[in-house]
């Protein structure tokens, strides 16, 4: 079997203008970035506004192993399967971070014969959106430290002459770190301003990974440039010495940030290995962000596939990206999916049944490569819990069993029966990694049928609930917790944010993706545990509150043997090698 990169590099790509034309776009609707990718102008929404939306499908998953369970592969493969059975289709996925690309997990363009191409472009710089997010975010960070310095140095009279007001930023109440799109644990906690007084005022701060930036969340949740400008202006970076919020607008940075983001707001058009159209927009990490592609990409895509299907994905499992997809993204977009697809694998369910630890870079233990129905049966509780979580929203659920060569017919049948008994419309084998669209035809037929079924969508909680009630609703009804423990910092933030009127915002929980709980070692479907809330941050511009569960970190670290050690450039051919 060829590697993912070899398959991608062997694919016969069409010029992106041809892909656009087949999707219903003209060359004048595009800003070309070379021959095979392009930005799509936002004004196409106005041109398409009279067209009805196509069907809307969200792909999520059970709680994965650290290797991932092929959710993006299935998202792309389902699109290829729908195309294979004669349906009009468009895929909407997120741009990967260089953190996992160069770290543990590798790329996120799919795999095998279900990929978005060019794969190298997709997994690296693409059209520069993450760089734009980083630049806008760090501009605001620089503005904070500059303002602290100049406020200390200048009199009120001098500030007034410059058209400024004294902000009196409290350096101990700042919540705006800097960002970098590389996993670098050494930057989690740093001191800045060391040196002479001209180097700024010393203070403790840190770095988050770029895709966890509120600017990235805003990019995913905004609807146009005017909305983007307003959201950036509402970003709260901390408090002044009187306990009042300080915003990007107060610092005079929101306009320049918008300029840096003016091209990033346009979704990037690419194609799959079978030449179906794909939008790539916004970033990943549904454990520390909301982890969904952009509202704008979905809005344009749904108009382009009138009478057809738009397939998108939510990061990680049903407890992470899917919950945030419904309770945050759908709340702001007004869009409601017609079907949820939950990706499951036999190996992950065996892990949840008590199988040995799965470690990236090491051989998969034999327990996962031989039939073991008892181990699998013990782990089915995780699939059943994820189906239960999805069904709470009133949307039909279909399970996709992403098949590996070691899976036996008996194991597949056990998973299928459990899915139906738990309330799914059905469970269907997916072999898109090996066969492309032809391996996803049965799944595509089932999903198309599920999209025609009646649904009764409902949010998990109303916004009028208190902050604690919303957190506890998610903790008990999604994670299976018995209760919530709020540490002192979280209690203080709840009191502050309620006083400031932020208590009516939805909740974006930051927790591990490796368990339904906050503890990555708790597999299966843990019950009755206490969920610890260490702190809460306010992403006012994005429009949500951001509780930190347990020891969740917003800047990952590199493993002992990072993926980047295998990546290089073939100087004879000019091709990238070793990328996933």
C-alpha positions, 0 to 999 in steps of 0.5 A: 500500500502506498503512503498517504503522501504518495497517494496524494502526489499521484492524484490527477488534480484538476485546475481549481477554476474547473473545480469551482465551475463544476461547483457553481462558481466563476473565476471572478468569484476566486482569488487564485493561490496557484493552480490548485487552490483559491479563496472564494469571495464572500459576495457569492452569498449574495448571488446565491441567496435565493437558492435553498440549502442542501442537506447538512451532515456533521461527522463526529466520533467516539472517544478516540485512541491517541492515533485518531480513528479516521474521522477526517478520512470518513468525512472526506470518504462519505463525500466521495461515497455520496458522489459515487452514488450520484449525489451533488456534494461539497466537503467542509473541513478545518485547516490543521495546526502545525502542532500535530503535523510536526508533533505526534498525530501527523497531517489532517487531510484525510488518508489513503484514497480519501484525502484533500489535495494537494496534501502538502499545501493543506498540511502546511501554510495553505493560504496563510490563514493561521499566520494571519490569525497569529499576526492579529493575535500577537499585534494585540498582545504587543499593544497591551504591553506597549500601553502599560509602558506608555501609561506609566510614562505619560501624564494625563495631559500628554495622553489627551494630546495624543487622543488617548485615555489612560487605561490603567491596565492591571498587569495581574488581571491580563488573560491574553497570551501570545500564540505560536503554531508550534507545540512548544511546552517551554513557552507555556509560562514566561516572563517578558519585559526583562532588561532595561525599562525601555524593554517594557514592564516585566510581567509573567505571561505565556504562549498558547498554540495559535489555533486556540486563539480567540481570533481563530474562534472568531474567524470560525464563527463570524458571518461577514467583515462587519461582524468580524470587525465588531467581534475583534473589537469586543475581545476582552484582554483583561481588567483595569485596576478598577475591575472593568474589562479592557478590550481590543477596541480600547487599545485601538487594535481592532481595526488593524487586526481586521486588516490582517484578517481581511483575506483569511475570512474567505474560505479556501477551495480545494479538491479531493483525490476524486476531484470533488470540491472541498472548502478548508477554513478555520482551525482544529483542537475541539479539546481547547477550542470549539474545533469546527470549520467556519460558518461562512464556508458552510453557508456558501457550501449549502447554497452551492449544493442545492438538492445535494449534501454538505459534509462537515466534521467536528473535532474529536468526539461527540463530547467535544467538537459535536457538543460545541458544534450544536451549542455554539456554532449552530446557535450563531449560524442558525443552521441545523444538520439533517444527520450526525455520523459517528465514526467508530473503530474496533480498536478504539472500542477494545481500548475502552474495554480495558485493552492495553495502552495505545502509544503513537510511534509504537507497534499496536499491541496484539490485543488490537490485531486479533479477534477478541469479542469479550474485550470489544463488548466491554468497550461498546459502552463508549459508542452507546454513550456517544449515540446517547449524547447525539440523540439528545439534540433530536437529530438522526444518528448513523454510525460509520465503522471505519474498518481496519484489515485486522477487524473480523466479521464477528467484531463488525457485527457486534458493533453494528448490533450495539449501535442499533440497540443504542438508537442509531439509524444503523451502522455501516462499514466504511472502507474509504481509506482503501477504496475511496468513494467506492468504499463509502457507497453503502454508508452514503446511501444510509446517510442520504436516507437518514437525512430524509427522516424527521428531526426535532432539533433542540439545544442542550441548554438555554442561554438564560441559564446561569454559568454554573447551570450550563456547565453542570448540564454539559458535565452531567448530560454529556460527560456523565459526571455526578457533579462539578467542583469549582476551584477558587479561581473559577468561582471568582471568574463566575462572579465577575463574568455574571456581574459583567453580563457575560453569563448569557454566553454559551459554554466552550469546555476545554477538556481532554479528548481522550476520555468522556471525563476530564481524566484521560485515563478513564476509558469507556463511559465513566459515571459519577465522577466529579468534574474539576473546573480550574479556571474560566476565561471569557472569549467575548468577541467569539461569544463564549465562556471557556472553562478549563477542566482539570489539567487541560493545557492550551499549549501542547508539547512535542514528543521525544521523536516528533513527526518533523524528524521524518519530513524533508525535501527531495532536492532532486524532484522538489517534492516533500517526503515523510509528511504523514 
